[in-house]
Amino acid sequence: MSHLNSIYAVWSGNAEALAADIGELGVTVRQWRRRGHIPSKYWPRIIAAADTRGTELTLAQFIASEAADRAA
């Protein structure tokens, strides 16, 4: 799961805050963290929400994470 830390760090690791910013339930985000996987359909919303918070996330960060997961 460490590959997702930089994404969750935008919200100080707070699943509820991330969920609120993207219009999802906190339980959904907590499940992503537990599984070590964020479904790709949410990436654009997470990137936009991070931008609103003044942090740039890119698709490349998510894609690299997916590749690393498959290699592990």
MODELLER restraints for C-alpha pairs under 7 A, 6 or more apart:
rsr = mdl.restraints
at = mdl.atoms
rsr.add(forms.Gaussian(group=physical.xy_distance, feature=features.Distance(at['CA:1:A'], at['CA:36:A']), mean=4.62, stdev=0.5))
rsr.add(forms.Gaussian(group=physical.xy_distance, feature=features.Distance(at['CA:3:A'], at['CA:65:A']), mean=5.93, stdev=0.5))
rsr.add(forms.Gaussian(group=physical.xy_distance, feature=features.Distance(at['CA:10:A'], at['CA:50:A']), mean=6.51, stdev=0.5))
rsr.add(forms.Gaussian(group=physical.xy_distance, feature=features.Distance(at['CA:10:A'], at['CA:55:A']), mean=6.91, stdev=0.5))
rsr.add(forms.Gaussian(group=physical.xy_distance, feature=features.Distance(at['CA:11:A'], at['CA:17:A']), mean=6.23, stdev=0.5))
rsr.add(forms.Gaussian(group=physical.xy_distance, feature=features.Distance(at['CA:11:A'], at['CA:18:A']), mean=5.98, stdev=0.5))
rsr.add(forms.Gaussian(group=physical.xy_distance, feature=features.Distance(at['CA:15:A'], at['CA:26:A']), mean=5.68, stdev=0.5))
rsr.add(forms.Gaussian(group=physical.xy_distance, feature=features.Distance(at['CA:15:A'], at['CA:29:A']), mean=5.60, stdev=0.5))
rsr.add(forms.Gaussian(group=physical.xy_distance, feature=features.Distance(at['CA:15:A'], at['CA:30:A']), mean=5.87, stdev=0.5))
rsr.add(forms.Gaussian(group=physical.xy_distance, feature=features.Distance(at['CA:16:A'], at['CA:26:A']), mean=4.59, stdev=0.5))
rsr.add(forms.Gaussian(group=physical.xy_distance, feature=features.Distance(at['CA:19:A'], at['CA:25:A']), mean=5.52, stdev=0.5))
rsr.add(forms.Gaussian(group=physical.xy_distance, feature=features.Distance(at['CA:19:A'], at['CA:26:A']), mean=5.14, stdev=0.5))
rsr.add(forms.Gaussian(group=physical.xy_distance, feature=features.Distance(at['CA:19:A'], at['CA:29:A']), mean=6.14, stdev=0.5))
rsr.add(forms.Gaussian(group=physical.xy_distance, feature=features.Distance(at['CA:21:A'], at['CA:49:A']), mean=5.91, stdev=0.5))
rsr.add(forms.Gaussian(group=physical.xy_distance, feature=features.Distance(at['CA:22:A'], at['CA:45:A']), mean=5.90, stdev=0.5))
rsr.add(forms.Gaussian(group=physical.xy_distance, feature=features.Distance(at['CA:22:A'], at['CA:46:A']), mean=6.40, stdev=0.5))
rsr.add(forms.Gaussian(group=physical.xy_distance, feature=features.Distance(at['CA:22:A'], at['CA:49:A']), mean=6.52, stdev=0.5))
rsr.add(forms.Gaussian(group=physical.xy_distance, feature=features.Distance(at['CA:32:A'], at['CA:38:A']), mean=5.36, stdev=0.5))
rsr.add(forms.Gaussian(group=physical.xy_distance, feature=features.Distance(at['CA:47:A'], at['CA:57:A']), mean=5.35, stdev=0.5))
rsr.add(forms.Gaussian(group=physical.xy_distance, feature=features.Distance(at['CA:47:A'], at['CA:58:A']), mean=6.59, stdev=0.5))
rsr.add(forms.Gaussian(group=physical.xy_distance, feature=features.Distance(at['CA:50:A'], at['CA:56:A']), mean=6.29, stdev=0.5))
rsr.add(forms.Gaussian(group=physical.xy_distance, feature=features.Distance(at['CA:50:A'], at['CA:57:A']), mean=6.65, stdev=0.5))
